[in-house]
Amino acid sequence: MKDEIALINTKVVSLKGKSYSGEAMLIRGNRIVCVGSSSQVYSSMGTGCEVLDMDQNIVYPGFVDAHCHVKGVGQAQEIMRLDDVTSLEEGVALVKNQAKLQDKGSWVLGRNWDQERWDISDMPDKMLLDSEVKYNPVWLTRVDAHAGLANSMAIDIAKTLNYSNFDSVRAKVSQQSLSTGLFVDEEMEFIRNALPPQSVQDVKRMILTSQDLLLRSGLTEVHDAGIGPVEYEAYLELARENKLKIRIYAMQNRNFVENYGIKKIEVGLFTSSSIKVIYDGALGSRGASLLSEYQDDPGNFGTTLHADEELLQIMHNALQASAQINIHAIGDGANRKVLDTLELALEGKELLDHRTRVEHAQHVQKDDVERFQKLKVIASVQPMHYKADISMAKKRLGSKRLHNSYLWKTFIEHGVRLIYGSDSPVVTFDPILGIESALLREGLGEEDALYARERLTASECLRAMTLDAAYSRFGEGDKGEISPGMLADLTILDRDIRLSESLTVAESEVVGTIVDGKLVYLRQ
């Protein structure tokens, strides 16, 4: 049969221990129909079956990035990246050179600056930017996407475009932000509202660029952590045109829900039936909501972006619509308030299979970990953030409070479902590097050993990005493990990372990616 693929001369990973469930498998249509010996597969295949010799490479359940920004990954390939900049001066020089290449008056866009990597780690202002770039509006977002720097020309354009709506809650900005050019969290909307609008065709292009990169990295599915109306339409068009090759589970953002309500739809590989709520900011920009003040900014406890009553109403509305809630909470104050509010929202609904997810769950008090389990809340974490942010987190929290951060092992020990993603393009989407970060938990040099108990095993990593990732989107009956009847979403690597030394995991190479029974990437 032409819709059959047989994988032979391989090792099929079982999530039970470090065993294998077979040396071959047969895929018919988009489902696995046989896993076992080569003779079993040969006897089950039909004429015309495509046979692929895997040369002893290892077949895993498809890897899932449970928190990624797909359009952002594609857009990041088109705009200026400031990841490696080591000073404000160096960053402004890059912006100045980019402006010379563009027409006067056109927007210069960049992302991923991180003042913690600069020689002077103070948050920047627009003074130097204004002196060097006078004829182009500039908008540069911080690595965590929770702060952005604009020059005066960008602010003047935003003032004009926001004028009729200047007193609205969404457009309100402080005089300090207008003076410094530094906008944090909700204030960023003031500048975003002035950016050239992206068309559905623009977004489709970015998604397709991203899709190619994600598939090559071995990912078979991405949970897109916050899409708006244009992205929603772009996904629908790509799905209907059969151009979507990676499975997408999309969370509808605030803008979408406020304008269109909560939608529940599944077209081809695109599913959207959940909402994304951003409740606090990020540690890097000191916006994460903490129970105690920031160690390096006394008097600052961070911020929350919804009043208590508003958050409760959002949860009530989602639960009433049978939509999953995915809520961004980084600080221990935000995590506690989310749990408090969810507990209220679930009164009388204790048996509801809500599968609420806390996105990031980065800094959490130990007694609140127990509440995650009691309320059946899923912890959606990003191991690469540890490697990228741990030095900064130590400055913000201090060594003692850092023991309540990135509690991956603690969550698992308390029976909390743990899933993980990348948050790309904030950091790399490469799932292999994410696994390495979870295994090694490095970033503080000699102090790494103080926080080593939260390291994960390779098997725990695999479960987080396969079986539990499937559960986190109500898909455990179809995906997450390799057995007859399951969807054929598979990742093929050149080694068994469960048997590899932690230091060599990053050397693993992706051999192939299969999504919905189709070979969408094969290493040449």
PyMOL commands that set and color helices and strands:
alter all, ss='L'
color gray80, all
select helices_A, chain A and resi 38-44+70-75+88-101+115-117+127-132+152-165+175-180+185-192+200-216+229-240+254-260+308-320+332-345+366-374+383-397+401-404+408-413+431-440+445-454+458-464+467-471+502-507
alter helices_A, ss='H'
color red, helices_A
select strands_A, chain A and resi 4-8+11-13+20-22+24-28+31-36+50-53+58-61+63-68+80-81+108-113+138-142+147-150+182-184+219-227+247-252+265-267+270-278+324-329+357-360+378-381+418-420+490-493+510-515+518-522
alter strands_A, ss='S'
color yellow, strands_A
deselect
rebuild
show_as cartoon
